[in-house]
Amino acid sequence: MSIKKGLWVSLGLFILFLVAGMVFLLQPSGQVSNFQKWQYQTSEKTASTSILKMKFFGVSTLLFDDGKTQILIDGFFSRPSLSQVLFQKIQSQPEVIQRMIQQQQLQRTQAILVTHSHYDHALDLAELGKQLPQTKIIGSNSTLNIARGGAVPEQQLMLVQPLQPLSFGEFKVTAIASQHTPPTAVNNNLGEEVSRPLQQPARFSAFKEGHSFDYLIEHSGQRVLIKASTGAVPNQLKNLKVDTLFLGIAQLSRQSTEFQQNYLDQTLKTLKPKVVVPIHWDNFFKPVDQALEFLPYLADNTDESLKILIQAAEQQKVQVVLLSRPVSYPLDPAVQSQP
């Protein structure tokens, strides 16, 4: 074989391996069906006996509903594809927001509470604000500048005040300063702010983290904590106990063993919930009306992250509930434990 021909063959093999590697990296990092034991099975009997219910739409978009009032966490529904995020400017999809408002009766939503300002949490804020003019948007100044970029009126915007409870109907909500998941190569703007109104379409990188918050929700004797990101401020939650913990596990398996142990100690072990529901594990590049699947290997190893959480929870006798569809999930612990 000539040197020239050998070079062409080597180049061809390199390209083939490169393509094969990319195909693998874009595959889901495990299968949701392998965790059937922990998946919530809808029961009309149990759901109907709980005053407070919740629906999970992926990432950390959570809708709390007591039949009268709704509280929405983040509200990320447009979910642009991976290619759009990488190569185009992205924007909220008004028709998607309108459909979700109609399907989920979001006109009853009194407040949208934003955990931080990356696009997979805050992209749809301005459109939600415009289509829900009676709804308050609560978050950091970065969050509010995203809403301002869509001309949401100032009277709808509230700067988050950590540890200052707010009431919406029968809901009491308290923001707690938190910490974001450790930075990655494409997510290294932690602490940076959106300093002026952000108009869409915009590059995903324009959605700076700003500041991160957990939210404590209290209702009818139930205490629920939403922790969207895989990061914790040391001893921040040491005096708090909750019934249900919605715990972000994105990138958990890619952290050191020491980080994993500390994170679970600061959250699961400290809060002592009866139930832990993993969030921020799904492939948010897929449309909201498709079944949730694990993040691709390119972004995470969700299978391993979930196993780490399950092992820690079982050691502490905490029930793990995996929600893979936006069904009404009861938040009364006595109901949650029923078959």
MARMARDO-567152 format. One line per field, with one value per residue (C-alpha): residue number from 1; residue in three letters; x, y, z. Coordinates in Angstrom, 1 decimal. Layout:
BEGIN
n	[NUM,...]
res	[ALA,...]
px	[X,...]
py	[Y,...]
pz	[Z,...]
END
This chain:
BEGIN
n	[1,2,3,4,5,6,7,8,9,10,11,12,13,14,15,16,17,18,19,20,21,22,23,24,25,26,27,28,29,30,31,32,33,34,35,36,37,38,39,40,41,42,43,44,45,46,47,48,49,50,51,52,53,54,55,56,57,58,59,60,61,62,63,64,65,66,67,68,69,70,71,72,73,74,75,76,77,78,79,80,81,82,83,84,85,86,87,88,89,90,91,92,93,94,95,96,97,98,99,100,101,102,103,104,105,106,107,108,109,110,111,112,113,114,115,116,117,118,119,120,121,122,123,124,125,126,127,128,129,130,131,132,133,134,135,136,137,138,139,140,141,142,143,144,145,146,147,148,149,150,151,152,153,154,155,156,157,158,159,160,161,162,163,164,165,166,167,168,169,170,171,172,173,174,175,176,177,178,179,180,181,182,183,184,185,186,187,188,189,190,191,192,193,194,195,196,197,198,199,200,201,202,203,204,205,206,207,208,209,210,211,212,213,214,215,216,217,218,219,220,221,222,223,224,225,226,227,228,229,230,231,232,233,234,235,236,237,238,239,240,241,242,243,244,245,246,247,248,249,250,251,252,253,254,255,256,257,258,259,260,261,262,263,264,265,266,267,268,269,270,271,272,273,274,275,276,277,278,279,280,281,282,283,284,285,286,287,288,289,290,291,292,293,294,295,296,297,298,299,300,301,302,303,304,305,306,307,308,309,310,311,312,313,314,315,316,317,318,319,320,321,322,323,324,325,326,327,328,329,330,331,332,333,334,335,336,337,338,339]
res	[MET,SER,ILE,LYS,LYS,GLY,LEU,TRP,VAL,SER,LEU,GLY,LEU,PHE,ILE,LEU,PHE,LEU,VAL,ALA,GLY,MET,VAL,PHE,LEU,LEU,GLN,PRO,SER,GLY,GLN,VAL,SER,ASN,PHE,GLN,LYS,TRP,GLN,TYR,GLN,THR,SER,GLU,LYS,THR,ALA,SER,THR,SER,ILE,LEU,LYS,MET,LYS,PHE,PHE,GLY,VAL,SER,THR,LEU,LEU,PHE,ASP,ASP,GLY,LYS,THR,GLN,ILE,LEU,ILE,ASP,GLY,PHE,PHE,SER,ARG,PRO,SER,LEU,SER,GLN,VAL,LEU,PHE,GLN,LYS,ILE,GLN,SER,GLN,PRO,GLU,VAL,ILE,GLN,ARG,MET,ILE,GLN,GLN,GLN,GLN,LEU,GLN,ARG,THR,GLN,ALA,ILE,LEU,VAL,THR,HIS,SER,HIS,TYR,ASP,HIS,ALA,LEU,ASP,LEU,ALA,GLU,LEU,GLY,LYS,GLN,LEU,PRO,GLN,THR,LYS,ILE,ILE,GLY,SER,ASN,SER,THR,LEU,ASN,ILE,ALA,ARG,GLY,GLY,ALA,VAL,PRO,GLU,GLN,GLN,LEU,MET,LEU,VAL,GLN,PRO,LEU,GLN,PRO,LEU,SER,PHE,GLY,GLU,PHE,LYS,VAL,THR,ALA,ILE,ALA,SER,GLN,HIS,THR,PRO,PRO,THR,ALA,VAL,ASN,ASN,ASN,LEU,GLY,GLU,GLU,VAL,SER,ARG,PRO,LEU,GLN,GLN,PRO,ALA,ARG,PHE,SER,ALA,PHE,LYS,GLU,GLY,HIS,SER,PHE,ASP,TYR,LEU,ILE,GLU,HIS,SER,GLY,GLN,ARG,VAL,LEU,ILE,LYS,ALA,SER,THR,GLY,ALA,VAL,PRO,ASN,GLN,LEU,LYS,ASN,LEU,LYS,VAL,ASP,THR,LEU,PHE,LEU,GLY,ILE,ALA,GLN,LEU,SER,ARG,GLN,SER,THR,GLU,PHE,GLN,GLN,ASN,TYR,LEU,ASP,GLN,THR,LEU,LYS,THR,LEU,LYS,PRO,LYS,VAL,VAL,VAL,PRO,ILE,HIS,TRP,ASP,ASN,PHE,PHE,LYS,PRO,VAL,ASP,GLN,ALA,LEU,GLU,PHE,LEU,PRO,TYR,LEU,ALA,ASP,ASN,THR,ASP,GLU,SER,LEU,LYS,ILE,LEU,ILE,GLN,ALA,ALA,GLU,GLN,GLN,LYS,VAL,GLN,VAL,VAL,LEU,LEU,SER,ARG,PRO,VAL,SER,TYR,PRO,LEU,ASP,PRO,ALA,VAL,GLN,SER,GLN,PRO]
px	[0.0,1.3,1.9,-0.8,-3.4,-2.5,-3.1,-6.5,-7.4,-6.3,-8.3,-11.4,-11.0,-10.6,-13.7,-15.6,-14.6,-15.4,-18.9,-19.5,-18.3,-20.7,-23.6,-22.8,-22.5,-25.9,-27.7,-29.6,-27.4,-29.6,-33.2,-36.0,-37.7,-34.8,-36.1,-39.6,-39.5,-39.3,-41.6,-44.9,-47.9,-51.0,-53.8,-57.1,-57.9,-54.7,-54.6,-58.1,-57.5,-54.6,-55.3,-52.0,-50.8,-47.8,-46.9,-43.4,-42.6,-38.9,-35.8,-37.1,-40.5,-42.9,-46.6,-48.2,-51.9,-54.4,-57.5,-57.8,-54.3,-51.3,-47.6,-45.1,-41.4,-39.4,-41.9,-39.6,-41.8,-40.3,-37.3,-35.3,-33.4,-29.7,-28.8,-30.8,-29.1,-25.6,-25.9,-28.8,-30.3,-33.1,-36.5,-39.7,-42.5,-45.7,-47.9,-46.3,-46.9,-50.5,-51.1,-49.7,-51.7,-54.9,-54.0,-52.9,-55.3,-52.4,-54.7,-54.8,-51.1,-50.4,-46.6,-43.7,-40.7,-37.4,-34.5,-31.9,-31.5,-30.0,-32.2,-33.4,-35.1,-35.9,-36.4,-40.2,-40.6,-41.3,-43.9,-45.5,-45.7,-47.4,-49.9,-50.6,-50.8,-52.1,-49.1,-46.1,-42.6,-40.2,-36.5,-33.1,-32.4,-31.1,-34.4,-36.3,-34.2,-35.1,-38.8,-38.2,-36.7,-40.1,-41.8,-43.4,-44.8,-42.9,-45.9,-45.7,-42.0,-40.7,-37.1,-36.6,-36.0,-34.3,-35.9,-38.9,-42.1,-44.6,-48.3,-50.3,-53.7,-53.0,-49.4,-46.5,-43.3,-39.8,-36.7,-33.4,-30.1,-28.5,-25.5,-25.5,-24.1,-20.3,-19.4,-18.7,-17.1,-20.4,-21.8,-19.1,-20.8,-21.8,-22.4,-22.5,-25.6,-28.0,-27.4,-29.9,-33.2,-32.6,-34.5,-35.1,-34.0,-30.6,-27.7,-28.1,-24.9,-26.7,-28.8,-26.4,-26.9,-27.3,-28.0,-29.5,-32.4,-34.1,-37.8,-39.6,-43.3,-45.7,-49.3,-51.9,-49.3,-47.0,-43.4,-41.8,-38.3,-37.3,-33.5,-33.0,-29.2,-26.7,-25.0,-25.5,-24.4,-22.8,-25.2,-27.7,-30.5,-29.4,-32.5,-35.0,-37.1,-39.4,-41.9,-40.9,-37.6,-37.4,-33.6,-31.6,-29.2,-27.7,-24.0,-24.0,-22.2,-19.5,-18.5,-15.9,-17.0,-16.3,-18.6,-21.4,-21.2,-21.2,-24.2,-26.3,-25.3,-26.3,-29.6,-31.0,-29.4,-30.0,-33.6,-34.8,-37.7,-40.2,-40.0,-37.3,-38.2,-35.2,-35.4,-33.2,-32.3,-34.2,-33.1,-34.4,-33.6,-36.7,-40.2,-42.3,-45.1,-42.7,-42.0,-39.1,-35.8,-32.4,-29.8,-27.4,-23.9,-22.6,-24.2,-24.4,-24.5,-28.1,-28.3,-25.3,-26.5,-29.9,-28.3,-26.2,-29.3,-31.2,-28.5,-28.2,-32.0,-32.4,-29.7,-31.7,-35.1,-36.3,-38.7,-37.6,-40.2,-39.3,-41.7,-41.4,-44.7,-46.6,-49.3,-50.9,-48.7,-50.1,-48.0,-49.6,-46.9,-49.7,-51.1,-47.7,-46.9,-50.1,-49.8]
py	[0.0,3.4,6.1,8.3,5.5,4.6,8.2,8.2,5.0,6.3,9.5,7.5,5.4,8.5,10.0,6.8,6.5,10.2,9.8,6.6,8.4,11.3,8.9,7.2,10.5,11.6,8.5,8.6,7.7,4.8,3.9,5.2,1.8,0.3,2.2,0.9,0.0,3.7,5.1,6.6,4.7,6.9,6.1,8.0,6.9,8.3,11.4,12.4,12.2,14.7,18.4,19.4,17.9,18.6,17.9,17.6,18.8,18.1,20.0,21.8,22.9,22.0,23.0,22.9,23.0,22.9,23.1,26.9,28.3,27.3,28.0,27.3,26.7,28.0,27.2,26.0,24.5,25.6,23.3,24.1,21.2,20.6,21.9,25.0,25.7,25.1,26.8,29.3,32.0,30.6,32.0,31.1,29.5,31.4,28.6,26.1,28.4,29.0,25.3,24.6,27.4,25.9,22.3,23.0,25.8,28.1,31.1,30.1,30.5,33.3,33.1,31.8,31.2,31.0,29.0,30.7,32.4,29.8,29.3,25.9,27.6,31.1,31.1,31.2,33.8,36.8,34.9,33.4,36.9,38.3,35.5,35.4,39.2,38.5,36.3,37.5,36.6,36.2,35.8,37.5,40.7,38.6,36.8,40.0,41.4,38.3,39.2,42.9,41.9,40.8,43.9,42.3,45.2,46.1,45.5,41.8,41.5,40.8,40.7,37.6,38.3,35.2,34.0,36.4,34.3,35.2,34.1,33.0,31.7,28.9,28.6,30.0,30.2,31.0,31.5,30.2,31.3,28.3,27.1,26.0,22.8,23.0,24.7,22.9,23.9,25.3,26.4,28.5,31.8,31.1,34.3,36.4,38.4,39.5,43.2,44.6,43.6,40.5,40.4,37.2,35.5,35.3,32.9,30.4,31.9,35.2,33.6,34.0,32.2,35.3,33.7,30.4,29.8,26.9,27.3,26.0,25.6,25.1,24.2,22.3,21.1,19.9,21.2,20.8,21.9,22.4,22.3,22.5,22.5,19.9,22.3,23.2,26.0,24.3,24.1,26.2,23.8,22.4,23.6,22.6,19.4,18.6,16.0,15.9,16.9,17.6,17.2,18.1,15.4,16.9,16.1,14.3,11.2,13.4,14.9,13.5,11.0,13.6,16.1,13.5,12.5,16.2,17.0,14.2,14.9,18.6,17.7,14.2,13.5,17.0,17.5,13.9,13.9,11.0,11.2,12.4,13.1,13.5,16.4,17.9,14.5,14.6,15.4,19.0,19.1,17.1,18.6,19.0,16.7,13.7,11.2,12.2,10.4,10.6,13.2,12.0,10.8,14.0,15.9,13.5,9.9,10.0,6.3,6.5,9.7,8.2,5.0,7.2,8.9,5.7,4.1,7.0,7.2,3.5,3.7,6.4,4.7,7.5,6.6,7.5,8.5,8.9,11.0,10.5,12.0,15.2,13.4,14.7,13.5,13.8,15.6,14.2,11.7,9.5,9.2,8.9,5.8,4.0,1.4]
pz	[0.0,-1.0,1.7,0.1,0.1,3.7,4.7,3.0,4.8,8.1,7.6,6.7,9.8,11.9,10.5,11.0,14.6,15.1,13.7,15.8,18.9,18.3,17.7,21.0,22.9,21.7,22.9,26.2,29.1,30.2,30.0,32.2,31.9,33.9,36.9,36.8,40.5,41.5,38.9,40.1,39.1,38.7,41.0,40.9,44.4,46.0,43.8,44.7,48.4,48.4,48.7,47.1,43.8,41.6,37.9,36.6,33.1,33.0,34.2,37.2,35.8,38.6,38.8,42.3,42.4,45.3,43.1,43.5,43.2,41.2,41.8,38.9,39.3,36.3,33.6,30.8,28.0,24.7,25.0,21.8,20.2,20.7,17.2,17.8,21.1,19.6,16.3,16.4,18.6,20.6,21.7,23.4,21.3,21.9,20.5,22.9,25.9,24.8,24.5,28.0,29.5,28.0,28.9,32.4,33.2,34.1,34.3,38.0,38.4,40.9,40.9,38.8,41.0,39.1,40.5,38.3,34.9,32.5,29.5,30.5,33.5,32.3,28.5,28.6,31.4,29.1,27.1,30.2,31.7,28.6,28.3,32.1,32.9,36.5,37.4,39.4,38.2,41.1,40.8,40.7,38.9,36.0,35.9,35.9,33.0,30.9,31.6,30.9,27.5,26.5,27.8,30.8,33.0,36.1,38.3,37.5,38.6,42.1,43.1,45.2,48.9,50.5,53.8,53.4,53.1,50.5,50.4,47.4,48.3,50.8,49.6,51.7,49.7,51.0,48.8,50.1,48.6,47.0,44.8,41.2,39.9,39.3,36.0,32.8,29.5,28.1,31.5,33.1,33.8,37.4,39.3,36.1,35.7,32.9,33.5,31.0,29.4,27.3,24.0,22.1,20.0,21.8,22.2,25.0,26.5,27.0,29.8,32.7,35.9,38.1,41.4,42.4,44.8,46.5,47.3,50.4,49.8,52.7,52.3,54.4,56.8,54.1,53.6,50.2,49.1,45.5,44.9,41.1,40.9,42.1,44.6,48.2,50.5,53.6,56.5,54.8,55.4,58.8,60.7,58.1,57.8,54.9,53.8,50.1,48.5,44.8,44.3,41.2,40.1,36.9,36.6,40.0,38.6,37.1,40.4,42.8,45.4,48.1,46.3,45.9,49.6,50.8,48.5,49.7,53.3,52.9,51.3,51.8,55.2,56.6,55.5,56.3,53.8,53.6,49.8,47.4,43.8,41.4,39.0,36.3,34.9,31.6,28.0,27.8,24.1,23.4,23.0,26.1,24.7,24.3,27.0,29.2,28.6,30.2,29.2,26.4,27.4,25.9,28.8,31.7,32.9,34.3,34.9,37.3,38.9,39.7,41.1,43.4,44.7,45.1,47.1,49.5,49.9,50.6,53.3,55.0,54.4,52.2,49.4,45.9,43.3,39.7,37.7,33.9,32.8,33.8,35.9,39.1,41.9,45.4,48.0,51.2,52.5,53.9,50.4,48.7,50.6,49.5,46.7]
END
